[in-house]
Amino acid sequence: MDDIYREQILEHARYPHNYGTLEGATCSHEEHNPLCGDRVRIDLLIADGVIADVRFSGRGCAISQASASLLTDAVKGMPVEAAKAYSKDDLLELIGIPLRTNPTRLKCALLPLKALKVGLYGVGYSHEDEDDDL
């Protein structure tokens, strides 16, 4: 793993951006990884079709927490439709470390994206069938 990306992950895990709960959130969703115990909740404030503000809370490994920090930075100010289209590949590129060969770590990294998508699409959204396409 490239040292720059490793340091970025550790920095975001230690000092996460957008951490906390969001009063008056338009929608919220929490995802849990039963294999490792990671939990990530995403709170969104949507105004005029744009993610006006976003926060995350939860706990878990450095990768899940750093991923949530990076993802919330990326989607803040983004149109909802663009956030719905945000892909697994987009997030993995943002994280910048190779995780595809480690399925356990990949699930940790994608947990915040699952929480975001279910929050945006609603509770009826089933991400289980779309894990490869998130």
NUMILUM-6316 format. One record per residue: residue number from 1; residue in three letters; x, y, z of N, C-alpha, C, CB in turn. Coordinates in nm, 4 decimals, always signed. Atoms other than C-alpha are relative to their C-alpha. Glycine has a CB too. Example, Ala and Ser with C-alpha at 12.3 -4.5 7.8 and 13.67 -1.06 7.14 Angstrom:
2
[atom 1 'ALA' [+0.0890 -0.1190 +0.0000] [+1.2300 -0.4500 +0.7800] [+0.0900 +0.1200 +0.0000] [-0.0992 +0.0027 +0.1246]]
[atom 2 'SER' [-0.0820 -0.1190 -0.0060] [+1.3670 -0.1060 +0.7140] [-0.0770 +0.1090 +0.0730] [+0.0414 +0.0462 -0.1415]]
//
This chain:
134
[atom 1 'MET' [+0.0856 -0.1171 +0.0000] [+0.0000 +0.0000 +0.0000] [+0.0898 +0.1228 +0.0000] [-0.0972 +0.0001 +0.1226]]
[atom 2 'ASP' [-0.0759 -0.1232 +0.0078] [+0.1349 +0.3413 -0.0902] [-0.0099 +0.0758 +0.1324] [-0.0503 +0.0871 -0.1167]]
[atom 3 'ASP' [-0.0033 -0.0675 -0.1305] [+0.2430 +0.5337 +0.2210] [-0.0903 +0.1221 +0.0066] [+0.1410 +0.0411 +0.0326]]
[atom 4 'ILE' [+0.0848 -0.1194 +0.0012] [+0.0545 +0.8482 +0.1164] [-0.1450 -0.0387 +0.0280] [+0.0111 +0.0740 -0.1359]]
[atom 5 'TYR' [+0.1382 +0.0434 -0.0206] [-0.2758 +0.6611 +0.0993] [-0.0198 -0.0598 +0.1387] [-0.0400 -0.1016 -0.1065]]
[atom 6 'ARG' [+0.0088 +0.0559 -0.1346] [-0.2049 +0.4711 +0.4205] [-0.0130 +0.1131 +0.1011] [+0.1237 -0.0880 +0.0317]]
[atom 7 'GLU' [+0.0049 -0.1144 -0.0911] [-0.1420 +0.8013 +0.5959] [-0.1349 +0.0716 -0.0094] [+0.1142 +0.0982 -0.0311]]
[atom 8 'GLN' [+0.1315 -0.0632 +0.0179] [-0.4632 +0.9475 +0.4471] [-0.1077 -0.0773 +0.0764] [-0.0366 +0.0079 -0.1503]]
[atom 9 'ILE' [+0.0973 +0.0831 -0.0713] [-0.6649 +0.6550 +0.5869] [+0.0130 +0.0217 +0.1502] [+0.0194 -0.1497 -0.0347]]
[atom 10 'LEU' [-0.0210 -0.0176 -0.1441] [-0.5095 +0.6900 +0.9318] [-0.0423 +0.1386 +0.0459] [+0.1464 -0.0238 +0.0357]]
[atom 11 'GLU' [+0.0371 -0.1377 -0.0354] [-0.5602 +1.0672 +0.9329] [-0.1524 +0.0159 +0.0072] [+0.0587 +0.0994 -0.1027]]
[atom 12 'HIS' [+0.1467 -0.0093 +0.0002] [-0.9297 +1.0396 +0.8408] [-0.0617 -0.0853 +0.1113] [-0.0560 -0.0438 -0.1366]]
[atom 13 'ALA' [+0.0512 +0.0834 -0.1092] [-0.9786 +0.7615 +1.0974] [+0.0205 +0.0694 +0.1348] [+0.0695 -0.1381 +0.0000]]
[atom 14 'ARG' [-0.0289 -0.0698 -0.1267] [-0.8149 +0.9655 +1.3750] [-0.0807 +0.1278 +0.0147] [+0.1484 +0.0325 +0.0096]]
[atom 15 'TYR' [+0.0663 -0.1310 -0.0003] [-0.9712 +1.2997 +1.2816] [-0.1038 +0.0046 -0.1114] [+0.1037 +0.1151 -0.0171]]
[atom 16 'PRO' [+0.0982 +0.0096 +0.1088] [-1.2825 +1.2210 +1.0775] [-0.0709 +0.1324 -0.0266] [-0.1029 -0.1067 +0.0324]]
[atom 17 'HIS' [+0.0775 -0.1166 +0.0423] [-1.4529 +1.4967 +0.8819] [-0.1480 -0.0354 +0.0103] [+0.0378 +0.0442 -0.1463]]
[atom 18 'ASN' [+0.1462 +0.0156 +0.0005] [-1.8295 +1.5428 +0.9230] [-0.0497 -0.1044 +0.0993] [-0.0469 -0.0372 -0.1382]]
[atom 19 'TYR' [+0.0417 +0.0993 -0.0990] [-1.8475 +1.3190 +1.2303] [-0.1024 +0.0610 +0.0951] [+0.1219 -0.0532 +0.0789]]
[atom 20 'GLY' [+0.1021 -0.0425 -0.0946] [-2.1561 +1.3466 +1.4487] [-0.1381 -0.0223 -0.0579] [+0.0186 +0.1467 +0.0376]]
[atom 21 'THR' [+0.1373 +0.0127 +0.0482] [-2.5315 +1.3562 +1.4158] [-0.0455 +0.1338 -0.0563] [-0.0951 -0.0474 +0.1134]]
[atom 22 'LEU' [+0.0490 -0.1191 +0.0683] [-2.7249 +1.6041 +1.2060] [-0.1428 +0.0288 +0.0450] [+0.0066 -0.0176 -0.1540]]
[atom 23 'GLU' [+0.1340 -0.0426 -0.0427] [-3.0185 +1.7827 +1.3691] [-0.0829 +0.0349 -0.1229] [+0.0080 +0.1220 +0.0974]]
[atom 24 'GLY' [+0.0889 -0.0326 +0.1110] [-3.3136 +1.8051 +1.1324] [+0.0328 -0.0712 -0.1295] [+0.0023 +0.1452 -0.0236]]
[atom 25 'ALA' [-0.0354 +0.0750 +0.1210] [-3.1792 +1.5443 +0.8912] [-0.1253 -0.0362 -0.0790] [+0.0789 -0.1277 +0.0363]]
[atom 26 'THR' [+0.1087 +0.0379 +0.0896] [-3.4031 +1.4797 +0.5919] [-0.0150 -0.1516 -0.0033] [+0.0248 +0.0546 -0.1419]]
[atom 27 'CYS' [+0.0013 +0.1454 -0.0034] [-3.3061 +1.1131 +0.5922] [+0.1265 -0.0503 +0.0678] [-0.0127 -0.0584 -0.1423]]
[atom 28 'SER' [-0.1116 +0.0634 -0.0709] [-3.0791 +0.8821 +0.7874] [-0.0089 -0.1498 -0.0208] [-0.0014 +0.0352 +0.1523]]
[atom 29 'HIS' [-0.0008 +0.1459 +0.0048] [-2.9719 +0.5232 +0.7636] [+0.1286 -0.0509 +0.0632] [-0.0139 -0.0514 -0.1461]]
[atom 30 'GLU' [-0.1160 +0.0644 -0.0617] [-2.7409 +0.2953 +0.9600] [+0.0196 -0.1374 -0.0600] [-0.0168 -0.0100 +0.1530]]
[atom 31 'GLU' [-0.0371 +0.1335 +0.0472] [-2.5604 -0.0075 +0.8227] [+0.0935 -0.0622 +0.1022] [+0.0672 +0.0057 -0.1414]]
[atom 32 'HIS' [-0.0805 +0.0753 -0.0955] [-2.3908 -0.2775 +1.0271] [+0.0649 -0.1164 -0.0726] [-0.0860 -0.0501 +0.1195]]
[atom 33 'ASN' [-0.0694 +0.1160 +0.0545] [-2.1297 -0.5321 +0.9263] [+0.0115 -0.1036 +0.1118] [+0.1417 +0.0390 -0.0572]]
[atom 34 'PRO' [-0.0011 +0.0976 -0.1093] [-2.1980 -0.8390 +1.1432] [+0.1304 -0.0790 +0.0100] [-0.1146 -0.0957 -0.0169]]
[atom 35 'LEU' [-0.1252 +0.0756 -0.0034] [-1.8641 -0.9972 +1.0499] [+0.1049 +0.0656 +0.0885] [+0.0547 -0.0161 -0.1400]]
[atom 36 'CYS' [-0.1045 -0.0694 -0.0756] [-1.6491 -0.7290 +1.2106] [-0.0554 +0.0946 +0.1059] [+0.0882 +0.0771 -0.0944]]
[atom 37 'GLY' [+0.0607 -0.0873 -0.0996] [-1.8956 -0.5213 +1.4121] [-0.0040 +0.1470 -0.0370] [+0.0719 -0.0144 +0.1267]]
[atom 38 'ASP' [+0.0037 -0.1406 +0.0421] [-1.8513 -0.1963 +1.2167] [-0.1444 +0.0476 -0.0130] [+0.0748 +0.0190 -0.1341]]
[atom 39 'ARG' [+0.1299 -0.0665 +0.0159] [-2.1482 +0.0432 +1.2268] [+0.0248 +0.1391 -0.0558] [-0.0784 +0.0071 +0.1360]]
[atom 40 'VAL' [-0.0072 -0.1350 +0.0555] [-2.1951 +0.3539 +1.0149] [-0.1417 +0.0495 -0.0231] [+0.0829 +0.0030 -0.1327]]
[atom 41 'ARG' [+0.1282 -0.0675 +0.0223] [-2.4935 +0.5884 +1.0225] [+0.0297 +0.1268 -0.0792] [-0.0742 +0.0327 +0.1365]]
[atom 42 'ILE' [-0.0114 -0.1206 +0.0819] [-2.5300 +0.8570 +0.7558] [-0.1268 +0.0816 +0.0196] [+0.0223 -0.0347 -0.1518]]
[atom 43 'ASP' [+0.1109 -0.0955 -0.0110] [-2.7518 +1.1621 +0.8210] [+0.0148 +0.1011 -0.1127] [-0.0017 +0.0716 +0.1408]]
[atom 44 'LEU' [-0.0022 -0.0916 +0.1141] [-2.8429 +1.3794 +0.5216] [-0.1022 +0.1111 +0.0170] [-0.0265 -0.0758 -0.1300]]
[atom 45 'LEU' [+0.0921 -0.1124 +0.0108] [-2.9981 +1.7221 +0.4908] [-0.0060 +0.0347 -0.1478] [+0.0456 +0.1239 +0.0885]]
[atom 46 'ILE' [+0.0177 -0.0227 +0.1431] [-3.1383 +1.7575 +0.1406] [-0.0871 +0.1226 -0.0195] [-0.0628 -0.1241 -0.0697]]
[atom 47 'ALA' [+0.0744 -0.1222 +0.0310] [-3.2520 +2.0937 +0.0074] [+0.0125 +0.0280 -0.1490] [+0.0520 +0.1210 +0.0840]]
[atom 48 'ASP' [+0.0024 -0.0307 +0.1437] [-3.3546 +2.1721 -0.3504] [+0.0772 -0.1022 -0.0828] [+0.0573 +0.1386 -0.0245]]
[atom 49 'GLY' [-0.0625 +0.1063 +0.0776] [-3.2283 +1.8361 -0.4748] [+0.1498 -0.0136 +0.0186] [-0.0280 +0.0215 -0.1419]]
[atom 50 'VAL' [-0.1443 +0.0015 -0.0252] [-2.8805 +1.8860 -0.3271] [+0.0243 -0.0454 +0.1438] [+0.0635 +0.1410 -0.0254]]
[atom 51 'ILE' [-0.0390 +0.0367 -0.1361] [-2.7099 +1.7307 -0.0260] [+0.0645 +0.1232 +0.0624] [+0.0982 -0.1244 +0.0018]]
[atom 52 'ALA' [-0.0462 -0.1254 -0.0601] [-2.6803 +2.0525 +0.1731] [+0.0961 -0.0254 +0.1154] [-0.1189 +0.0823 +0.0487]]
[atom 53 'ASP' [-0.0891 +0.0344 -0.1100] [-2.5171 +1.8837 +0.4716] [-0.0069 -0.1502 +0.0223] [-0.0376 +0.0776 +0.1300]]
[atom 54 'VAL' [-0.0081 +0.1435 -0.0249] [-2.4110 +1.5364 +0.5768] [+0.0884 -0.0228 +0.1215] [+0.0550 -0.0763 -0.1244]]
[atom 55 'ARG' [-0.0796 +0.0418 -0.1155] [-2.2807 +1.3746 +0.8930] [-0.0018 -0.1525 +0.0054] [-0.0551 +0.0624 +0.1339]]
[atom 56 'PHE' [+0.0009 +0.1434 -0.0254] [-2.1824 +1.0245 +0.9893] [+0.0364 -0.0241 +0.1450] [+0.0974 -0.0746 -0.0946]]
[atom 57 'SER' [-0.0362 +0.0423 -0.1344] [-2.1568 +0.8464 +1.3192] [+0.0138 -0.1507 -0.0014] [-0.1054 +0.0464 +0.1056]]
[atom 58 'GLY' [-0.0200 +0.1433 -0.0098] [-2.0663 +0.5006 +1.4323] [+0.1396 -0.0306 +0.0477] [-0.0261 -0.0674 -0.1332]]
[atom 59 'ARG' [-0.1347 +0.0405 -0.0387] [-1.7597 +0.3022 +1.5109] [+0.0387 -0.1232 -0.0789] [+0.0092 -0.0271 +0.1523]]
[atom 60 'GLY' [-0.0500 +0.1140 +0.0741] [-1.5415 +0.0478 +1.3481] [+0.1470 +0.0144 -0.0281] [-0.0760 -0.0174 -0.1288]]
[atom 61 'CYS' [-0.1416 -0.0003 +0.0350] [-1.2072 -0.0139 +1.1907] [+0.0379 +0.1304 -0.0698] [+0.0334 -0.1202 -0.0897]]
[atom 62 'ALA' [-0.0506 -0.1220 +0.0634] [-0.9887 +0.2594 +1.0439] [-0.0536 +0.0147 -0.1419] [+0.1532 -0.0004 -0.0018]]
[atom 63 'ILE' [+0.0455 -0.0092 +0.1391] [-1.0995 +0.1744 +0.6901] [-0.1459 +0.0436 -0.0078] [+0.0180 -0.1346 -0.0711]]
[atom 64 'SER' [+0.1415 -0.0395 +0.0076] [-1.4749 +0.2021 +0.7558] [-0.0184 +0.1454 +0.0416] [-0.0863 -0.0913 +0.0888]]
[atom 65 'GLN' [+0.0153 -0.1371 -0.0484] [-1.4373 +0.5276 +0.9481] [+0.0627 +0.1003 -0.0967] [+0.0628 +0.0146 +0.1388]]
[atom 66 'ALA' [-0.0628 -0.0878 +0.0986] [-1.1959 +0.6827 +0.6982] [-0.0839 +0.0066 -0.1272] [+0.1424 -0.0485 -0.0326]]
[atom 67 'SER' [+0.0862 +0.0032 +0.1178] [-1.4219 +0.5739 +0.4127] [-0.1210 +0.0907 +0.0193] [-0.0454 -0.1436 -0.0295]]
[atom 68 'ALA' [+0.1150 -0.0864 -0.0292] [-1.7187 +0.7466 +0.5795] [+0.0403 +0.1468 -0.0027] [-0.0608 -0.0353 +0.1366]]
[atom 69 'SER' [-0.0492 -0.1375 -0.0006] [-1.5137 +1.0623 +0.6318] [+0.0229 +0.0504 -0.1428] [+0.1301 +0.0098 +0.0815]]
[atom 70 'LEU' [-0.0275 -0.0374 +0.1392] [-1.3945 +1.0699 +0.2701] [-0.1290 +0.0104 -0.0813] [+0.0945 -0.1021 -0.0647]]
[atom 71 'LEU' [+0.1256 -0.0004 +0.0750] [-1.7404 +0.9853 +0.1323] [-0.0837 +0.1226 +0.0338] [-0.0798 -0.1274 +0.0286]]
[atom 72 'THR' [+0.0815 -0.1161 -0.0371] [-1.9163 +1.2572 +0.3307] [+0.0604 +0.1288 -0.0538] [-0.0148 +0.0088 +0.1522]]
[atom 73 'ASP' [-0.0637 -0.1158 +0.0644] [-1.6597 +1.5110 +0.2090] [-0.0400 +0.0075 -0.1474] [+0.1545 -0.0080 +0.0133]]
[atom 74 'ALA' [+0.0258 +0.0040 +0.1443] [-1.7247 +1.3990 -0.1490] [-0.1437 +0.0363 -0.0355] [+0.0317 -0.1375 -0.0539]]
[atom 75 'VAL' [+0.1399 -0.0205 +0.0387] [-2.1056 +1.4122 -0.1428] [-0.0603 +0.1300 +0.0523] [-0.0823 -0.1148 +0.0484]]
[atom 76 'LYS' [+0.0545 -0.1264 -0.0513] [-2.1551 +1.7342 +0.0533] [-0.0047 +0.1012 -0.1142] [+0.0860 +0.0548 +0.1196]]
[atom 77 'GLY' [+0.0191 -0.0947 +0.1093] [-2.2978 +1.9848 -0.1953] [-0.0322 -0.0652 -0.1339] [+0.1220 +0.0835 -0.0146]]
[atom 78 'MET' [+0.0253 +0.0746 +0.1235] [-2.3585 +1.7142 -0.4560] [-0.1508 -0.0127 -0.0234] [+0.0662 -0.1407 +0.0061]]
[atom 79 'PRO' [+0.1408 +0.0283 +0.0294] [-2.6947 +1.6827 -0.6347] [-0.0346 -0.1434 +0.0418] [-0.0297 +0.0213 -0.1512]]
[atom 80 'VAL' [+0.0436 +0.1314 -0.0470] [-2.8938 +1.3885 -0.4977] [+0.0158 -0.1047 -0.1095] [-0.1457 +0.0054 +0.0473]]
[atom 81 'GLU' [-0.0100 +0.0979 +0.1089] [-2.9044 +1.2201 -0.8390] [+0.1444 -0.0419 -0.0242] [-0.0595 +0.0573 -0.1287]]
[atom 82 'ALA' [-0.1417 +0.0345 +0.0149] [-2.5243 +1.2352 -0.8638] [+0.0452 -0.0894 +0.1149] [+0.0869 +0.1276 -0.0060]]
[atom 83 'ALA' [-0.0352 +0.0832 -0.1154] [-2.4918 +1.0905 -0.5129] [-0.0576 -0.1404 -0.0152] [-0.0507 +0.0643 +0.1307]]
[atom 84 'LYS' [+0.0595 +0.1320 +0.0233] [-2.7289 +0.8079 -0.6070] [+0.0835 -0.0800 -0.0994] [-0.1445 +0.0141 -0.0515]]
[atom 85 'ALA' [-0.0809 +0.0659 +0.1020] [-2.5008 +0.7313 -0.9007] [+0.1440 -0.0247 +0.0459] [+0.0004 +0.0831 -0.1263]]
[atom 86 'TYR' [-0.1364 +0.0173 -0.0516] [-2.1839 +0.7408 -0.6859] [+0.0265 -0.1495 +0.0138] [+0.0196 +0.0740 +0.1380]]
[atom 87 'SER' [-0.0230 +0.1441 +0.0090] [-2.0280 +0.4009 -0.7413] [+0.1058 -0.0503 +0.0976] [+0.0405 -0.0361 -0.1399]]
[atom 88 'LYS' [-0.1034 +0.0677 -0.0774] [-1.8153 +0.1528 -0.5560] [+0.1371 +0.0404 -0.0526] [-0.0180 -0.1538 -0.0059]]
[atom 89 'ASP' [-0.1281 -0.0379 +0.0593] [-1.5349 +0.2350 -0.7997] [+0.0378 +0.1434 +0.0351] [-0.0048 -0.0168 -0.1513]]
[atom 90 'ASP' [-0.0265 -0.1387 -0.0393] [-1.5697 +0.6076 -0.7229] [+0.0571 +0.0050 +0.1411] [-0.1287 +0.0848 -0.0086]]
[atom 91 'LEU' [-0.0449 -0.0014 -0.1390] [-1.5295 +0.5401 -0.3517] [+0.1372 -0.0652 +0.0146] [-0.1016 -0.0712 +0.0894]]
[atom 92 'LEU' [-0.1295 +0.0671 -0.0096] [-1.2413 +0.2962 -0.3938] [+0.1118 +0.0865 -0.0565] [-0.0041 -0.1337 -0.0731]]
[atom 93 'GLU' [-0.0993 -0.0926 +0.0545] [-1.0600 +0.5495 -0.6099] [+0.0302 +0.1106 +0.1008] [-0.0494 +0.0607 -0.1332]]
[atom 94 'LEU' [-0.0162 -0.1040 -0.1014] [-1.1157 +0.8126 -0.3423] [+0.0843 -0.0504 +0.1174] [-0.1373 +0.0476 +0.0500]]
[atom 95 'ILE' [-0.0761 +0.0589 -0.1101] [-0.9799 +0.5808 -0.0722] [+0.1454 -0.0204 -0.0405] [-0.0623 -0.1336 +0.0436]]
[atom 96 'GLY' [-0.1337 +0.0073 +0.0558] [-0.6808 +0.5057 -0.2897] [+0.0865 -0.1172 +0.0412] [+0.0691 +0.1195 +0.0338]]
[atom 97 'ILE' [-0.0790 +0.1181 -0.0336] [-0.5725 +0.1697 -0.1519] [-0.0660 -0.1222 -0.0626] [+0.0136 -0.0169 +0.1547]]
[atom 98 'PRO' [+0.0571 +0.1186 +0.0646] [-0.6158 -0.1696 -0.3183] [-0.0729 -0.0883 +0.1012] [+0.1102 -0.0808 -0.0704]]
[atom 99 'LEU' [+0.0806 +0.0803 -0.0924] [-0.9001 -0.3507 -0.1423] [-0.0737 -0.1132 -0.0699] [-0.0996 +0.0880 +0.0716]]
[atom 100 'ARG' [+0.0792 +0.0985 +0.0746] [-1.0502 -0.5643 -0.4180] [+0.0394 -0.1444 +0.0317] [+0.0147 +0.0246 -0.1487]]
[atom 101 'THR' [-0.0454 +0.1365 -0.0275] [-0.8407 -0.8676 -0.3221] [-0.0252 -0.0418 +0.1448] [+0.1479 -0.0127 -0.0316]]
[atom 102 'ASN' [+0.0290 +0.0305 -0.1402] [-0.9495 -0.8497 +0.0429] [-0.1487 +0.0252 +0.0261] [+0.0892 +0.0861 +0.0961]]
[atom 103 'PRO' [+0.1452 -0.0187 -0.0115] [-1.3271 -0.9072 +0.0608] [-0.0461 +0.0553 +0.1346] [-0.0685 -0.1301 -0.0244]]
[atom 104 'THR' [+0.0398 -0.0491 -0.1323] [-1.3461 -0.8399 +0.4345] [+0.0230 +0.1497 +0.0099] [+0.0775 -0.0731 +0.1111]]
[atom 105 'ARG' [-0.0317 -0.1422 -0.0044] [-1.1749 -0.5011 +0.4071] [-0.0854 +0.0775 -0.0999] [+0.1488 +0.0227 -0.0285]]
[atom 106 'LEU' [+0.0854 -0.0640 +0.0998] [-1.3771 -0.4221 +0.0955] [-0.1380 +0.0278 +0.0592] [-0.0123 -0.0884 -0.1263]]
[atom 107 'LYS' [+0.1303 -0.0217 -0.0648] [-1.7010 -0.4676 +0.2934] [+0.0072 +0.1152 +0.0995] [-0.0469 -0.1283 +0.0714]]
[atom 108 'CYS' [-0.0182 -0.1107 -0.0950] [-1.5646 -0.2312 +0.5592] [-0.0006 +0.1339 -0.0737] [+0.1324 -0.0170 +0.0792]]
[atom 109 'ALA' [-0.0110 -0.1244 +0.0761] [-1.4823 +0.0329 +0.2991] [-0.1328 +0.0408 -0.0626] [+0.1053 -0.0142 -0.1082]]
[atom 110 'LEU' [+0.1253 -0.0292 +0.0697] [-1.8215 +0.0049 +0.1282] [-0.1191 +0.0220 +0.0932] [-0.0315 -0.1116 -0.0941]]
[atom 111 'LEU' [+0.1102 -0.0154 -0.0950] [-2.0340 +0.0163 +0.4441] [-0.0610 +0.1406 -0.0025] [+0.0484 -0.0320 +0.1402]]
[atom 112 'PRO' [+0.0591 -0.1347 +0.0062] [-2.0741 +0.3984 +0.4358] [-0.0774 +0.0250 -0.1296] [+0.1090 +0.1049 +0.0145]]
[atom 113 'LEU' [+0.0694 -0.0178 +0.1274] [-2.1727 +0.3865 +0.0680] [-0.1362 -0.0699 +0.0041] [+0.0857 -0.0548 -0.1170]]
[atom 114 'LYS' [+0.1287 +0.0687 -0.0150] [-2.4433 +0.1310 +0.1491] [-0.0957 +0.0839 +0.0836] [+0.0196 -0.1388 +0.0647]]
[atom 115 'ALA' [+0.0854 -0.0839 -0.0853] [-2.5741 +0.3554 +0.4275] [-0.0500 +0.1220 -0.0768] [+0.0767 +0.0448 +0.1262]]
[atom 116 'LEU' [+0.0387 -0.1162 +0.0806] [-2.5760 +0.6546 +0.1918] [-0.1086 -0.0375 -0.0999] [+0.1219 +0.0577 -0.0738]]
[atom 117 'LYS' [+0.0951 +0.0383 +0.1051] [-2.7573 +0.4716 -0.0868] [-0.1361 -0.0393 +0.0568] [+0.0563 -0.1153 -0.0818]]
[atom 118 'VAL' [+0.1290 +0.0373 -0.0590] [-3.0234 +0.3179 +0.1369] [-0.0694 +0.1245 +0.0529] [+0.0187 -0.1045 +0.1136]]
[atom 119 'GLY' [+0.0581 -0.1254 -0.0467] [-3.0753 +0.6595 +0.2944] [-0.0615 +0.0803 -0.1131] [+0.1048 +0.0828 +0.0698]]
[atom 120 'LEU' [+0.0495 -0.0778 +0.1139] [-3.1187 +0.8231 -0.0462] [-0.1161 -0.0676 -0.0720] [+0.1122 +0.0244 -0.0980]]
[atom 121 'TYR' [+0.1043 +0.0721 +0.0726] [-3.3306 +0.5526 -0.2077] [-0.1182 -0.0364 +0.0875] [+0.0569 -0.1245 -0.0611]]
[atom 122 'GLY' [+0.1064 +0.0376 -0.0923] [-3.5340 +0.4749 +0.1021] [+0.0179 -0.1412 +0.0498] [-0.1353 +0.0145 -0.0661]]
[atom 123 'VAL' [-0.0135 +0.1283 -0.0673] [-3.5777 +0.1738 +0.3192] [-0.0272 -0.1162 -0.0942] [-0.0938 -0.0068 +0.1185]]
[atom 124 'GLY' [+0.0319 +0.1077 +0.0928] [-3.7204 -0.0318 +0.0316] [+0.1124 -0.0356 -0.0948] [-0.1191 +0.0365 -0.0785]]
[atom 125 'TYR' [-0.1133 +0.0254 +0.0889] [-3.3895 -0.0118 -0.1557] [+0.0774 -0.1211 +0.0487] [+0.0926 +0.1234 -0.0084]]
[atom 126 'SER' [-0.0754 +0.1196 -0.0363] [-3.2170 -0.3496 -0.1570] [+0.1358 +0.0042 -0.0658] [-0.0756 -0.1277 -0.0404]]
[atom 127 'HIS' [-0.1358 -0.0040 +0.0528] [-2.8440 -0.3183 -0.1962] [+0.0600 -0.1392 -0.0116] [+0.0878 +0.0868 +0.0878]]
[atom 128 'GLU' [-0.0553 +0.1350 +0.0007] [-2.7906 -0.6923 -0.1487] [+0.0162 -0.0535 -0.1424] [-0.0893 -0.0936 +0.0810]]
[atom 129 'ASP' [-0.0060 +0.0484 +0.1372] [-2.8628 -0.7615 -0.5153] [+0.0981 +0.0786 -0.0844] [-0.1363 +0.0056 -0.0628]]
[atom 130 'GLU' [-0.0829 -0.0889 +0.0795] [-2.6358 -0.4826 -0.6278] [+0.1377 +0.0209 +0.0599] [-0.0681 +0.1319 -0.0162]]
[atom 131 'ASP' [-0.1295 -0.0184 -0.0642] [-2.3234 -0.5320 -0.4163] [+0.1116 +0.0244 -0.1002] [+0.0331 -0.1201 +0.0843]]
[atom 132 'ASP' [-0.1056 -0.0183 +0.0979] [-2.1121 -0.5554 -0.7298] [-0.0070 +0.1350 -0.0683] [-0.0060 -0.1086 -0.1025]]
[atom 133 'ASP' [+0.0175 -0.1243 +0.0742] [-2.2538 -0.2337 -0.8726] [-0.0132 +0.1230 +0.0874] [-0.1193 -0.0105 -0.0865]]
[atom 134 'LEU' [+0.0223 -0.1120 -0.0912] [-2.3069 -0.0176 -0.5649] [+0.0293 +0.1283 -0.0681] [+0.0841 -0.0125 +0.1245]]
//
